Amino acid sequence: MDTLKISRTPTKSDAIDRFLPPECQLSMEPSRLDWHPAGEPSSAPVKATLLFRRSLILVGTALLTIAGGYEMYGVVKVGGVTLLEAMLLAFFLALLAWIAFSFMSAAVGFFVLLTRRQSGLAIDRTGAVPELSSRTAMLLPTYNEDPHDLMARLRAMYESVAATGHGAHFDWFLLSDTTDPDIWAHEEVAFIALRRACGGHRLFYRHRPENTARKSGNIAEWIRRFGAAYEHMIVLDADSLMSGDTIVRLVHAMEVNPTVALIQTQPVIVNARSLFGRLQQFAGRVYGPIIASGSAWWHGSEGNYWGHNAIIRVRAFAEEAGLPELPGRKPFGGHILSHDFVEAALMRRGGWSIYMAPALGGSFEEVPPSILDFAARDRRWCQGNVQHLAVLPARGLHWVSRLHLLTGIGSYITAPMWLIFLILGLLISLQAHFIRPEYFPKGFSLFPTWPQQDPVLAAWVFAATMGLLVVPKLLAYLALVSQREERVSFAGSIRVLGGILSETLLAALIAPSMMILQSRAVAEILLGRDSGWQVQRRSGSEVAHNEIFRKLAAPTFCGLLMGLSAFAVSLPLLLWMSPVITGLVLAVPLGFLTSRRSNPARLFATPEDMHPPPVVLRANELAGSARIEATGALQQFRHDAELLRCHLESLPRISKRKFGKVDVPLATARMKIEQCDTFDEAVGWLDGSEVRAVLNNAAVLQHVVGLRSLTQK
């Protein structure tokens, strides 16, 4: 059998075609959580202004919680507080504190926007594009994504940066963790086409044989191999987009602020096509500014990191943000899934500043297209945030960093807390209805004990709690309409108000189902079930009907059970709980409705729908262009000599060892290939894991593509 020989020694003519630049290694070791030489960063003096801001948030949260708790105690104290009522009160206090904390940040954000004050790191977004003196790497990690759409976004950003005149200061790295061999081959084909189209050699591609530690491991591996050549890196997601102007201004801000390790932008959701996606896009665009502005106002230099669309100082990240592997088994142990919060906390522990820049603009992302896709992503994030319980006791963390970790944990454990709160309320009602009360308990008593609650006061407490949830939306509306440019971009204040009312209604109906799905996720994690790493469905994909029925059956069943329990007590209780019960019973119809495509010109249209930013418009134009025909991985390499050469050049050199761990898929692939007379036989016999192993081994790959085809027999 003939074997196709490809030289692995690069020549001067083909050096520019190699997928990667020369390595420039930088050390990055895992940080210790039990010790840090710098001590507590919080011991550094805090400015009086920042101290006042944080005190306002925390004291306001405490006062609202105490006031609400006192009124709730007044509801249950009539006739004495039973064990169930005491538990109900405890859960109410915890949940109210969570709501009050969010309310205070939003209220502050409203006043920040109303007074046109700058929050977070001040970055000029209107002046001339500044000059740059540093080198920055643009990192785009990917995992089994559609290569065509991925390259469209990458090219749109590349062209946008080049248009600023500063393209020479940026190198672009597509960092693939793709496990599907066909997608891997398609990525390389699309990448070569991208390089040709852009006519530049600052575009690079790297594929990892093993996706250890997922995205955080992907970034860390790049730093160890290439990080020393760059001052900064901008980390993106597969669905990220950033304008060239924003990218250049971020780099300039890092250059003039040498103590800053990270600047986080506020991504705006774009390209939502389903009703569920448009709800999130509209809500993020309307409510996001007051939330982000309020958070940046009191976070100061102790900001947070959301994992993408942020610029990071490479040296600070390498020195401080190496993630340790948590002890124990999954899901609590192992590699940290939600790495971003932890990386920001570790860099702040090392004395670096972390800032948000909510007013900068020019930062975009996409969103899951359905309730089920949102829940699947949430399941992975939930496990990652629950893991933060092991990070909270780490030595030397700033107290605000610990608060970020706590809020991440709280964003998921509040779902089962709400469920338990509702169940406790039902149990109390069922107990009062079906269990005969003991009017004259043991001991001397002049008067009987009447088991009752104050329904009028309960209604007031409920209304006040709902007010804390709804008022921030109204404040966001007022902040938006107070700015003429924003008001006009949304096509008028009346339309925005209609959108807010409709979004509030639909969100209220969806929330109970999300409560059940998140509660289930927390329960699975506590029982030791790992979430794995699923490929995220993008906005253009459709959800199968049987999947909606199967996965939303649990919320529907819970709604029916709650409804029957409430009806068994009384009709007023059923009416009282009807918002939650209705949302659960309608889970499946809502799943169908919200996963369907929605007209962008209707109620939930945002400025980015009506007047897409140039980088978004260009990415969508490229995504709509003709796709490169993709065949199987081995077929691609057999028929494209340039692709095969570039692929072989990109593979790491494997040192031959006499003894070592056996690569089982590679071993079985070798055995199968040795028994095949033709290329077609080999392709038909190898499974996905074996093809992937072959693609990672230069000698075996060359042997396979050199086999004769059936037509050559």
Secondary structure as UniProt FT lines:
FT   TURN            12..14
FT   HELIX           15..17
FT   TURN            37..38
FT   HELIX           41..43
FT   HELIX           48..76
FT   TURN            78..79
FT   HELIX           83..114
FT   TURN            115..116
FT   STRAND          136..142
FT   HELIX           147..163
FT   TURN            164..165
FT   HELIX           167..169
FT   STRAND          170..176
FT   HELIX           181..198
FT   STRAND          203..207
FT   TURN            212..213
FT   HELIX           214..226
FT   HELIX           227..229
FT   STRAND          232..235
FT   TURN            238..239
FT   STRAND          241..242
FT   HELIX           244..256
FT   TURN            258..259
FT   STRAND          260..265
FT   STRAND          268..269
FT   HELIX           275..299
FT   TURN            300..301
FT   STRAND          310..313
FT   HELIX           314..320
FT   TURN            330..332
FT   HELIX           339..349
FT   TURN            350..351
FT   STRAND          353..357
FT   TURN            358..359
FT   STRAND          363..365
FT   HELIX           371..387
FT   HELIX           388..390
FT   TURN            391..393
FT   TURN            395..396
FT   HELIX           399..434
FT   HELIX           455..481
FT   HELIX           484..489
FT   TURN            490..491
FT   HELIX           493..526
FT   TURN            527..528
FT   TURN            539..540
FT   HELIX           545..551
FT   HELIX           553..569
FT   HELIX           571..576
FT   HELIX           578..585
FT   HELIX           587..595
FT   TURN            600..601
FT   TURN            603..604
FT   HELIX           607..610
FT   HELIX           614..623
FT   HELIX           633..639
FT   HELIX           641..650
FT   HELIX           664..674
FT   HELIX           679..685
FT   HELIX           688..695
FT   HELIX           698..705
FT   HELIX           710..712
//
